[in-house]
Amino acid sequence: MVAITEADCTGCDLCIPHCPFEALLPLAESPTDRKHKKRPVVVLATQCVGCLSCIGSCPTKALHEILLPPISTTSPLLISNSDPETESIKRWGKKGLGWA
C-alpha cells in the first residue's frame, strides 16, 4: 500500500497521472493550517492496490510504502469508513492528462 506524508506534499500533482487506479487525488479544500499554498494529494484507500507506480514520481519523497502484515484482513490506510472529499481530475479528452 502507499501512503502520503501530508506535511511533505507540496500539491504539485505529479504523482496523480502515475496511478493507473485513480487512487491519488487532491483534497477538495486545503486544510487551514497547511504551510504549502496548494491543497495536498491523498491516497484513496478504497482504490489503492499497492502497485507502487507512483512512488518515484514525488520530488519531495512524500509518498512511501506501507507494508501489510502477512495475516492482514484490513488495509492500514483505512482510518475511517469513507475516503475524504477530493477534487476530480480529468484524465481523458480535451485538456485531460491523456494518460494514466
N, C-alpha and C positions, 0 to 999 in steps of 0.2 A: 504494500500500500504506500501511497505518497501523502506527505503532509507538508504544510507551508508554515514557516515561522513568520507570522504576520508582521512583526516588527521589522523584519529584514526585507519584506516585499515592498518594492517601490511602486508597484502598479504599472509597470512597463508593458504588461500583457504579452511579453514574448513567449511565455510558456503555453498560452491558450491554443495556438494552432498546432502545437506538438502533441496534443492529446486527441487520439482518434475516437475516444469515447465521450467527449464533451464533458469531462469531469472537472475541468478548471474553468471557472467563470469569475468575473469581477463582482464584488458586492454591489447591490443596487445603490447603497448610500455609504459614504465613507464614515467611519467612526469619528466622533467629535474630538477624541483625544489623540488622533493619529498625527505623527510628526511629518509624514510624507503628504504631498498635496493630492496625489491620485488615490482612488479607492483601491484596497487590496484585492488580490485574487484569492479565492478559496477553493478547496477541494470538496467536491460533492461526493460524499462517501457512498451514496447510492449508485453512483456512476463509475467510480474508480475501480479498475480491475487489477491495479498494481503492475502494469506493463512497464513502467518507468521510462516511457518515451519522452517525458517532459523534463526529467532531472537535469540533463546537460544544458537546457535552454535558458536557465536562470542565471543572469550575470552577477547576482548578489548571493547566490547559493542558498536562497530561502527555501527551496524545495529539498526535501530529504526523504529517504525511505524509512518506513516503519515496518519492522519485521513482525510477522504474525507468529504467534506461538504454534507449535506443531498440532496441538489439540485446541483449535480456536473455533468457537461457534458464532462469534460476532466480530465485526470489524473494530479495531481500536480507534478508528476515526469517528465512530458513531457515538457522539456525546449526547445527542438528543434524537428524538424520533423523526425530525424533519430537517431538511437542508435549509441554510439561510437564504434570504431573498437575494437573488442575483440579477444581474443585467444580462440579457440575451445577446449573443454575438452572432452576427450574420456570417455564415461560413461560405455560402454559395451564392451565385448570381451577381448582379451589378453591385459593386462596392463591397463585396464579401471577401473573406480571406482567400477563397479559391482553393484551399486545400485543408486537409485535416489528418 
